[in-house]
Amino acid sequence: MKEVLIALLSALVWGIAPLIFKVGLRGEVSPLVGVFFHNLTASVVALVLMLALRESFSYPFRDIAVICFGGFVSGFLGLLLYYKAIKIGEVSVVAPIAASSPLWASLFAVLLLGESFSALRILGAVLVVLGVALITLSRT
């Protein structure tokens, strides 16, 4: 149950963030510059917290390399595409479409990690696809 509450809090934070991004990208800031300052801020805050909490800096290279690759895919490439979409589009359209990422994560988890996919999960995925379709159609 604790993980559900934390996930809901993360969804709330991620639900507010696109509004902040849109305001910051309204002017002359390019999406690439936005990604740089976004990740710089996240890195500095994480480093300060790691030092304050005396977190270890010693982890297996493979684990760190995989996380770094995930950071490139999500924190750079995904965020750059998201910022470009936010800059030119409406947050109320772009954010829900981008938020369909759990659908892709679920699909890849089944295909690549061997996780199970129950009837309820399939129904949830179908509802996500329908929601994205309705939001996309609402633009017309």
OpenMM code with the backbone's topology and positions (N, CA, C; nanometers):
from openmm import Vec3, app, unit

residues = "MET LYS GLU VAL LEU ILE ALA LEU LEU SER ALA LEU VAL TRP GLY ILE ALA PRO LEU ILE PHE LYS VAL GLY LEU ARG GLY GLU VAL SER PRO LEU VAL GLY VAL PHE PHE HIS ASN LEU THR ALA SER VAL VAL ALA LEU VAL LEU MET LEU ALA LEU ARG GLU SER PHE SER TYR PRO PHE ARG ASP ILE ALA VAL ILE CYS PHE GLY GLY PHE VAL SER GLY PHE LEU GLY LEU LEU LEU TYR TYR LYS ALA ILE LYS ILE GLY GLU VAL SER VAL VAL ALA PRO ILE ALA ALA SER SER PRO LEU TRP ALA SER LEU PHE ALA VAL LEU LEU LEU GLY GLU SER PHE SER ALA LEU ARG ILE LEU GLY ALA VAL LEU VAL VAL LEU GLY VAL ALA LEU ILE THR LEU SER ARG THR".split()
positions = [
    Vec3(0.0817, -0.1199, 0.0000),
    Vec3(0.0000, 0.0000, 0.0000),
    Vec3(0.0858, 0.1260, 0.0000),
    Vec3(0.2000, 0.1193, 0.0672),
    Vec3(0.2895, 0.2348, 0.0729),
    Vec3(0.3363, 0.2747, -0.0664),
    Vec3(0.3663, 0.1742, -0.1509),
    Vec3(0.4127, 0.2034, -0.2858),
    Vec3(0.3056, 0.2726, -0.3691),
    Vec3(0.1777, 0.2406, -0.3422),
    Vec3(0.0680, 0.3041, -0.4151),
    Vec3(0.0594, 0.4521, -0.3783),
    Vec3(0.0714, 0.4831, -0.2516),
    Vec3(0.0686, 0.6222, -0.2068),
    Vec3(0.1855, 0.7009, -0.2665),
    Vec3(0.3033, 0.6421, -0.2640),
    Vec3(0.4206, 0.7101, -0.3219),
    Vec3(0.4013, 0.7296, -0.4727),
    Vec3(0.3467, 0.6285, -0.5404),
    Vec3(0.3214, 0.6405, -0.6841),
    Vec3(0.2184, 0.7496, -0.7127),
    Vec3(0.1149, 0.7587, -0.6296),
    Vec3(0.0150, 0.8652, -0.6472),
    Vec3(0.0766, 1.0033, -0.6247),
    Vec3(0.1636, 1.0144, -0.5257),
    Vec3(0.2326, 1.1421, -0.5025),
    Vec3(0.3220, 1.1767, -0.6217),
    Vec3(0.3902, 1.0780, -0.6779),
    Vec3(0.4735, 1.1050, -0.7949),
    Vec3(0.3864, 1.1486, -0.9126),
    Vec3(0.2694, 1.0872, -0.9283),
    Vec3(0.1778, 1.1268, -1.0353),
    Vec3(0.1308, 1.2710, -1.0163),
    Vec3(0.1052, 1.3100, -0.8912),
    Vec3(0.0651, 1.4475, -0.8622),
    Vec3(0.1769, 1.5447, -0.9000),
    Vec3(0.2990, 1.5127, -0.8593),
    Vec3(0.4134, 1.5984, -0.8924),
    Vec3(0.4319, 1.6050, -1.0436),
    Vec3(0.4269, 1.4892, -1.1101),
    Vec3(0.4419, 1.4867, -1.2554),
    Vec3(0.3238, 1.5538, -1.3251),
    Vec3(0.2106, 1.5616, -1.2598),
    Vec3(0.0960, 1.6316, -1.3169),
    Vec3(0.1104, 1.7828, -1.3106),
    Vec3(0.1844, 1.8312, -1.2137),
    Vec3(0.2079, 1.9749, -1.1997),
    Vec3(0.3237, 2.0195, -1.2886),
    Vec3(0.4242, 1.9364, -1.3036),
    Vec3(0.5466, 1.9721, -1.3765),
    Vec3(0.5214, 2.0215, -1.5198),
    Vec3(0.4330, 1.9595, -1.5991),
    Vec3(0.4131, 2.0089, -1.7359),
    Vec3(0.3680, 2.1551, -1.7420),
    Vec3(0.2919, 2.1973, -1.6437),
    Vec3(0.2495, 2.3376, -1.6415),
    Vec3(0.3703, 2.4286, -1.6217),
    Vec3(0.4591, 2.3876, -1.5336),
    Vec3(0.5815, 2.4642, -1.5091),
    Vec3(0.6677, 2.4653, -1.6350),
    Vec3(0.6820, 2.3500, -1.6997),
    Vec3(0.7614, 2.3415, -1.8221),
    Vec3(0.7042, 2.4327, -1.9312),
    Vec3(0.5730, 2.4297, -1.9477),
    Vec3(0.5082, 2.5109, -2.0513),
    Vec3(0.5357, 2.6588, -2.0285),
    Vec3(0.5243, 2.7042, -1.9037),
    Vec3(0.5510, 2.8447, -1.8724),
    Vec3(0.6966, 2.8792, -1.9047),
    Vec3(0.7891, 2.7914, -1.8678),
    Vec3(0.9302, 2.8163, -1.8952),
    Vec3(0.9652, 2.8119, -2.0421),
    Vec3(0.8931, 2.7328, -2.1208),
    Vec3(0.9230, 2.7174, -2.2630),
    Vec3(0.8442, 2.8139, -2.3513),
    Vec3(0.7594, 2.8981, -2.2916),
    Vec3(0.6801, 2.9931, -2.3709),
    Vec3(0.7671, 3.0973, -2.4403),
    Vec3(0.8774, 3.1318, -2.3780),
    Vec3(0.9633, 3.2365, -2.4322),
    Vec3(1.0625, 3.1828, -2.5335),
    Vec3(1.1851, 3.2269, -2.5201),
    Vec3(1.2887, 3.1950, -2.6173),
    Vec3(1.3688, 3.0702, -2.5829),
    Vec3(1.3459, 3.0109, -2.4661),
    Vec3(1.4233, 2.8928, -2.4252),
    Vec3(1.3906, 2.7762, -2.5178),
    Vec3(1.4960, 2.7167, -2.5751),
    Vec3(1.4748, 2.6011, -2.6627),
    Vec3(1.4537, 2.4766, -2.5770),
    Vec3(1.3880, 2.3749, -2.6318),
    Vec3(1.3719, 2.2499, -2.5570),
    Vec3(1.5048, 2.1892, -2.5124),
    Vec3(1.6083, 2.1989, -2.5954),
    Vec3(1.7390, 2.1429, -2.5587),
    Vec3(1.7974, 2.2142, -2.4369),
    Vec3(1.7878, 2.3452, -2.4329),
    Vec3(1.8358, 2.4219, -2.3172),
    Vec3(1.7514, 2.3877, -2.1948),
    Vec3(1.6215, 2.3715, -2.2142),
    Vec3(1.5338, 2.3319, -2.1041),
    Vec3(1.5741, 2.1989, -2.0448),
    Vec3(1.6055, 2.1012, -2.1304),
    Vec3(1.6497, 1.9694, -2.0834),
    Vec3(1.7796, 1.9824, -2.0047),
    Vec3(1.8723, 2.0644, -2.0537),
    Vec3(1.9988, 2.0823, -1.9841),
    Vec3(1.9761, 2.1346, -1.8426),
    Vec3(1.8989, 2.2414, -1.8291),
    Vec3(1.8795, 2.2995, -1.6962),
    Vec3(1.7922, 2.2112, -1.6070),
    Vec3(1.6993, 2.1394, -1.6649),
    Vec3(1.6180, 2.0432, -1.5901),
    Vec3(1.7087, 1.9380, -1.5270),
    Vec3(1.7944, 1.8775, -1.6089),
    Vec3(1.8803, 1.7704, -1.5602),
    Vec3(1.9918, 1.8220, -1.4704),
    Vec3(2.0419, 1.9426, -1.4966),
    Vec3(2.1427, 2.0021, -1.4099),
    Vec3(2.0853, 2.0220, -1.2698),
    Vec3(1.9656, 2.0764, -1.2629),
    Vec3(1.9010, 2.0991, -1.1331),
    Vec3(1.8786, 1.9671, -1.0603),
    Vec3(1.8272, 1.8679, -1.1315),
    Vec3(1.8036, 1.7370, -1.0702),
    Vec3(1.9348, 1.6761, -1.0204),
    Vec3(2.0415, 1.6905, -1.0982),
    Vec3(2.1711, 1.6336, -1.0598),
    Vec3(2.2287, 1.7019, -0.9362),
    Vec3(2.2209, 1.8334, -0.9330),
    Vec3(2.2756, 1.9073, -0.8190),
    Vec3(2.1977, 1.8741, -0.6920),
    Vec3(2.0658, 1.8734, -0.7000),
    Vec3(1.9845, 1.8425, -0.5821),
    Vec3(2.0112, 1.6996, -0.5353),
    Vec3(2.0196, 1.6039, -0.6299),
    Vec3(2.0473, 1.4651, -0.5926),
    Vec3(2.1848, 1.4517, -0.5278),
    Vec3(2.2851, 1.5214, -0.5815),
    Vec3(2.4193, 1.5151, -0.5239),
    Vec3(2.4210, 1.5715, -0.3816),
    Vec3(2.3570, 1.6840, -0.3607),
    Vec3(2.3517, 1.7436, -0.2269),
    Vec3(2.2835, 1.6483, -0.1291),
    Vec3(2.1730, 1.5872, -0.1709),
    Vec3(2.1031, 1.4923, -0.0836),
    Vec3(2.1869, 1.3672, -0.0585),
    Vec3(2.2547, 1.3186, -0.1604),
    Vec3(2.3411, 1.2012, -0.1418),
    Vec3(2.4508, 1.2303, -0.0396),
    Vec3(2.5101, 1.3466, -0.0503),
    Vec3(2.6141, 1.3848, 0.0454),
    Vec3(2.5566, 1.4032, 0.1852),
    Vec3(2.4421, 1.4691, 0.1939),
    Vec3(2.3799, 1.4935, 0.3245),
    Vec3(2.3372, 1.3634, 0.3917),
    Vec3(2.2897, 1.2678, 0.3116),
    Vec3(2.2431, 1.1404, 0.3660),
    Vec3(2.3543, 1.0357, 0.3713),
    Vec3(2.4740, 1.0765, 0.3330),
    Vec3(2.5904, 0.9879, 0.3327),
    Vec3(2.5668, 0.8603, 0.2508),
    Vec3(2.5081, 0.8801, 0.1347),
    Vec3(2.4846, 0.7680, 0.0429),
    Vec3(2.6183, 0.7195, -0.0122),
    Vec3(2.6245, 0.5920, -0.0414),
    Vec3(2.7449, 0.5333, -0.0985),
    Vec3(2.7600, 0.5760, -0.2450),
    Vec3(2.8825, 0.5873, -0.2894),
    Vec3(2.9114, 0.6132, -0.4305),
    Vec3(2.9716, 0.4885, -0.4956),
    Vec3(2.9695, 0.3771, -0.4243),
    Vec3(3.0329, 0.2548, -0.4706),
    Vec3(2.9260, 0.1516, -0.5065),
    Vec3(2.9047, 0.1360, -0.6368),
    Vec3(2.8068, 0.0402, -0.6883),
    Vec3(2.8691, -0.0326, -0.8067),
    Vec3(2.8165, -0.1496, -0.8414),
    Vec3(2.8700, -0.2224, -0.9568),
    Vec3(2.8590, -0.1389, -1.0848),
    Vec3(2.9658, -0.1406, -1.1636),
    Vec3(2.9708, -0.0620, -1.2869),
    Vec3(2.8539, -0.0953, -1.3790),
    Vec3(2.8224, -0.2235, -1.3943),
    Vec3(2.7143, -0.2638, -1.4847),
    Vec3(2.5824, -0.1991, -1.4456),
    Vec3(2.5509, -0.1995, -1.3153),
    Vec3(2.4261, -0.1392, -1.2685),
    Vec3(2.4222, 0.0102, -1.2998),
    Vec3(2.5317, 0.0782, -1.2737),
    Vec3(2.5388, 0.2222, -1.3002),
    Vec3(2.5296, 0.2493, -1.4502),
    Vec3(2.5957, 0.1666, -1.5322),
    Vec3(2.5913, 0.1843, -1.6773),
    Vec3(2.4493, 0.1683, -1.7306),
    Vec3(2.3766, 0.0696, -1.6801),
    Vec3(2.2382, 0.0490, -1.7239),
    Vec3(2.1515, 0.1678, -1.6826),
    Vec3(2.1702, 0.2173, -1.5609),
    Vec3(2.0937, 0.3330, -1.5146),
    Vec3(2.1292, 0.4570, -1.5981),
    Vec3(2.2563, 0.4731, -1.6322),
    Vec3(2.2975, 0.5859, -1.7168),
    Vec3(2.2312, 0.5776, -1.8540),
    Vec3(2.2247, 0.4577, -1.9097),
    Vec3(2.1570, 0.4411, -2.0390),
    Vec3(2.0090, 0.4769, -2.0259),
    Vec3(1.9463, 0.4326, -1.9177),
    Vec3(1.8072, 0.4697, -1.8928),
    Vec3(1.7910, 0.6202, -1.8773),
    Vec3(1.8893, 0.6845, -1.8145),
    Vec3(1.8866, 0.8302, -1.8016),
    Vec3(1.8957, 0.8989, -1.9361),
    Vec3(1.9784, 0.8436, -2.0263),
    Vec3(1.9864, 0.8993, -2.1609),
    Vec3(1.8530, 0.8852, -2.2329),
    Vec3(1.7957, 0.7647, -2.2261),
    Vec3(1.6704, 0.7388, -2.2962),
    Vec3(1.5572, 0.8250, -2.2406),
    Vec3(1.5459, 0.8285, -2.1088),
    Vec3(1.4342, 0.8995, -2.0457),
    Vec3(1.4655, 1.0453, -2.0166),
    Vec3(1.5775, 1.0684, -1.9479),
    Vec3(1.6099, 1.2029, -1.9002),
    Vec3(1.6598, 1.2959, -2.0072),
    Vec3(1.7083, 1.2398, -2.1173),
    Vec3(1.7504, 1.3266, -2.2269),
    Vec3(1.6573, 1.3132, -2.3472),
    Vec3(1.6586, 1.1972, -2.4113),
    Vec3(1.5839, 1.1801, -2.5359),
    Vec3(1.4331, 1.1973, -2.5154),
    Vec3(1.3770, 1.1256, -2.4178),
    Vec3(1.2332, 1.1371, -2.3920),
    Vec3(1.1937, 1.2773, -2.3492),
    Vec3(1.2741, 1.3374, -2.2618),
    Vec3(1.2433, 1.4713, -2.2134),
    Vec3(1.2564, 1.5749, -2.3245),
    Vec3(1.3554, 1.5599, -2.4115),
    Vec3(1.3711, 1.6526, -2.5236),
    Vec3(1.2488, 1.6474, -2.6154),
    Vec3(1.2048, 1.5274, -2.6485),
    Vec3(1.0852, 1.5133, -2.7325),
    Vec3(0.9618, 1.5702, -2.6621),
    Vec3(0.9518, 1.5452, -2.5329),
    Vec3(0.8394, 1.5959, -2.4542),
    Vec3(0.8397, 1.7488, -2.4515),
    Vec3(0.9559, 1.8080, -2.4285),
    Vec3(0.9660, 1.9546, -2.4260),
    Vec3(0.9305, 2.0141, -2.5619),
    Vec3(0.9730, 1.9510, -2.6701),
    Vec3(0.9379, 1.9998, -2.8035),
    Vec3(0.7861, 1.9966, -2.8224),
    Vec3(0.7234, 1.8878, -2.7778),
    Vec3(0.5781, 1.8768, -2.7906),
    Vec3(0.5070, 1.9795, -2.7029),
    Vec3(0.5551, 1.9987, -2.5800),
    Vec3(0.4955, 2.0972, -2.4882),
    Vec3(0.5100, 2.2388, -2.5430),
    Vec3(0.6248, 2.2674, -2.6028),
    Vec3(0.6511, 2.4022, -2.6544),
    Vec3(0.5540, 2.4389, -2.7656),
    Vec3(0.5226, 2.3436, -2.8536),
    Vec3(0.4371, 2.3750, -2.9680),
    Vec3(0.2911, 2.3351, -2.9487),
    Vec3(0.2642, 2.2499, -2.8511),
    Vec3(0.1275, 2.2007, -2.8339),
    Vec3(0.0651, 2.2434, -2.7029),
    Vec3(-0.0556, 2.1977, -2.6823),
    Vec3(-0.1287, 2.2259, -2.5594),
    Vec3(-0.0953, 2.1208, -2.4541),
    Vec3(-0.0695, 2.1656, -2.3326),
    Vec3(-0.0381, 2.0742, -2.2225),
    Vec3(-0.1505, 1.9734, -2.2033),
    Vec3(-0.2743, 2.0185, -2.2178),
    Vec3(-0.3889, 1.9298, -2.1949),
    Vec3(-0.3983, 1.8183, -2.2979),
    Vec3(-0.3284, 1.8306, -2.4087),
    Vec3(-0.3228, 1.7241, -2.5094),
    Vec3(-0.1922, 1.6451, -2.4969),
    Vec3(-0.0818, 1.7169, -2.4883),
    Vec3(0.0503, 1.6526, -2.4881),
    Vec3(0.0723, 1.5669, -2.3628),
    Vec3(0.0415, 1.6219, -2.2456),
    Vec3(0.0710, 1.5510, -2.1202),
    Vec3(-0.0003, 1.4157, -2.1103),
    Vec3(-0.1308, 1.4074, -2.1386),
    Vec3(-0.1944, 1.2747, -2.1300),
    Vec3(-0.1404, 1.1743, -2.2323),
    Vec3(-0.1065, 1.2216, -2.3512),
    Vec3(-0.0503, 1.1304, -2.4510),
    Vec3(0.0857, 1.0796, -2.4031),
    Vec3(0.1685, 1.1706, -2.3549),
    Vec3(0.2994, 1.1300, -2.3032),
    Vec3(0.2841, 1.0403, -2.1810),
    Vec3(0.1775, 1.0606, -2.1061),
    Vec3(0.1544, 0.9798, -1.9861),
    Vec3(0.1089, 0.8381, -2.0192),
    Vec3(0.0975, 0.8069, -2.1466),
    Vec3(0.0659, 0.6687, -2.1844),
    Vec3(0.1908, 0.5804, -2.1778),
    Vec3(0.3013, 0.6356, -2.1321),
    Vec3(0.4260, 0.5586, -2.1236),
    Vec3(0.4133, 0.4310, -2.0404),
    Vec3(0.3298, 0.4270, -1.9350),
    Vec3(0.3160, 0.2995, -1.8632),
    Vec3(0.2635, 0.1852, -1.9509),
    Vec3(0.1874, 0.2201, -2.0527),
    Vec3(0.1409, 0.1177, -2.1463),
    Vec3(0.2609, 0.0523, -2.2147),
    Vec3(0.3549, 0.1348, -2.2616),
    Vec3(0.4752, 0.0828, -2.3253),
    Vec3(0.5612, 0.0076, -2.2248),
    Vec3(0.5726, 0.0615, -2.1052),
    Vec3(0.6517, -0.0064, -2.0017),
    Vec3(0.5936, -0.1443, -1.9718),
    Vec3(0.4614, -0.1522, -1.9622),
    Vec3(0.3966, -0.2813, -1.9355),
    Vec3(0.4215, -0.3798, -2.0493),
    Vec3(0.4062, -0.3332, -2.1711),
    Vec3(0.4282, -0.4199, -2.2871),
    Vec3(0.5722, -0.4715, -2.2898),
    Vec3(0.6693, -0.3802, -2.2724),
    Vec3(0.8097, -0.4213, -2.2742),
    Vec3(0.8453, -0.5085, -2.1538),
    Vec3(0.7791, -0.4865, -2.0405),
    Vec3(0.8050, -0.5701, -1.9222),
    Vec3(0.7608, -0.7141, -1.9490),
    Vec3(0.6510, -0.7290, -2.0199),
    Vec3(0.6039, -0.8631, -2.0552),
    Vec3(0.6991, -0.9275, -2.1561),
    Vec3(0.7345, -0.8517, -2.2599),
    Vec3(0.8172, -0.9070, -2.3674),
    Vec3(0.9623, -0.9300, -2.3264),
    Vec3(1.0198, -0.8356, -2.2507),
    Vec3(1.1636, -0.8423, -2.2218),
    Vec3(1.1972, -0.8953, -2.0829),
    Vec3(1.1080, -0.8738, -1.9862),
    Vec3(1.1368, -0.9173, -1.8500),
    Vec3(1.0564, -1.0404, -1.8079),
    Vec3(0.9654, -1.0842, -1.8956),
    Vec3(0.8868, -1.2029, -1.8653),
    Vec3(0.7799, -1.1825, -1.7593),
    Vec3(0.7387, -1.0575, -1.7366),
    Vec3(0.6340, -1.0327, -1.6375),
    Vec3(0.4991, -1.0789, -1.6913),
    Vec3(0.4065, -1.1063, -1.6002),
    Vec3(0.2751, -1.1552, -1.6420),
    Vec3(0.1832, -1.0389, -1.6790),
    Vec3(0.0830, -1.0716, -1.7578),
    Vec3(-0.0135, -0.9718, -1.8033),
    Vec3(-0.1529, -1.0298, -1.7817),
    Vec3(-0.2205, -0.9879, -1.6753),
    Vec3(-0.3517, -1.0416, -1.6413),
    Vec3(-0.4608, -0.9745, -1.7250),
    Vec3(-0.5812, -1.0286, -1.7137),
    Vec3(-0.6958, -0.9722, -1.7857),
    Vec3(-0.7203, -0.8273, -1.7437),
    Vec3(-0.7062, -0.7976, -1.6147),
    Vec3(-0.7259, -0.6600, -1.5686),
    Vec3(-0.6190, -0.5658, -1.6244),
    Vec3(-0.4981, -0.6134, -1.6353),
    Vec3(-0.3916, -0.5302, -1.6923),
    Vec3(-0.4174, -0.5042, -1.8405),
    Vec3(-0.4655, -0.6061, -1.9107),
    Vec3(-0.4995, -0.5881, -2.0526),
    Vec3(-0.6126, -0.4868, -2.0660),
    Vec3(-0.7138, -0.4978, -1.9815),
    Vec3(-0.8239, -0.4014, -1.9833),
    Vec3(-0.7729, -0.2601, -1.9551),
    Vec3(-0.6857, -0.2466, -1.8587),
    Vec3(-0.6270, -0.1162, -1.8284),
    Vec3(-0.5509, -0.0593, -1.9472),
    Vec3(-0.4755, -0.1449, -2.0153),
    Vec3(-0.3995, -0.1008, -2.1322),
    Vec3(-0.4927, -0.0548, -2.2436),
    Vec3(-0.6022, -0.1287, -2.2641),
    Vec3(-0.7003, -0.0903, -2.3652),
    Vec3(-0.7622, 0.0452, -2.3301),
    Vec3(-0.7925, 0.0659, -2.2034),
    Vec3(-0.8492, 0.1940, -2.1607),
    Vec3(-0.7497, 0.3089, -2.1814),
    Vec3(-0.6207, 0.2827, -2.1586),
    Vec3(-0.5181, 0.3853, -2.1840),
    Vec3(-0.5175, 0.4214, -2.3320),
    Vec3(-0.5193, 0.3201, -2.4191),
    Vec3(-0.5188, 0.3448, -2.5636),
    Vec3(-0.6432, 0.4236, -2.6040),
    Vec3(-0.7582, 0.3860, -2.5501),
    Vec3(-0.8814, 0.4593, -2.5806),
    Vec3(-0.8739, 0.6038, -2.5314),
    Vec3(-0.8192, 0.6228, -2.4131),
    Vec3(-0.8043, 0.7581, -2.3591),
    Vec3(-0.7150, 0.8448, -2.4463),
    Vec3(-0.6029, 0.7890, -2.4887),
    Vec3(-0.5116, 0.8635, -2.5767),
    Vec3(-0.5808, 0.8951, -2.7087),
    Vec3(-0.6549, 0.7988, -2.7627),
    Vec3(-0.7274, 0.8221, -2.8881),
    Vec3(-0.8302, 0.9335, -2.8723),
    Vec3(-0.9051, 0.9328, -2.7620),
    Vec3(-1.0055, 1.0363, -2.7396),
    Vec3(-0.9412, 1.1738, -2.7243),
    Vec3(-0.8317, 1.1806, -2.6520),
    Vec3(-0.7627, 1.3089, -2.6348),
    Vec3(-0.7084, 1.3598, -2.7671),
    Vec3(-0.6532, 1.2691, -2.8482),
    Vec3(-0.6011, 1.3079, -2.9781),
    Vec3(-0.7137, 1.3569, -3.0689),
    Vec3(-0.8259, 1.2872, -3.0675),
    Vec3(-0.9404, 1.3278, -3.1494),
    Vec3(-1.0016, 1.4595, -3.1021),
    Vec3(-0.9870, 1.4923, -2.9747),
    Vec3(-1.0458, 1.6141, -2.9203),
    Vec3(-0.9803, 1.7398, -2.9765),
    Vec3(-0.8654, 1.7248, -3.0396),
    Vec3(-0.7953, 1.8394, -3.0975),
    Vec3(-0.8674, 1.8948, -3.2192),
    Vec3(-0.9506, 1.8150, -3.2835),
    Vec3(-1.0167, 1.8590, -3.4073),
    Vec3(-1.1396, 1.9416, -3.3816),
] * unit.nanometer
topology = app.Topology()
chain = topology.addChain("A")
for resn in residues:
    res = topology.addResidue(resn, chain)
    for name in ("N", "CA", "C"):
        topology.addAtom(name, app.Element.getBySymbol(name[0]), res)
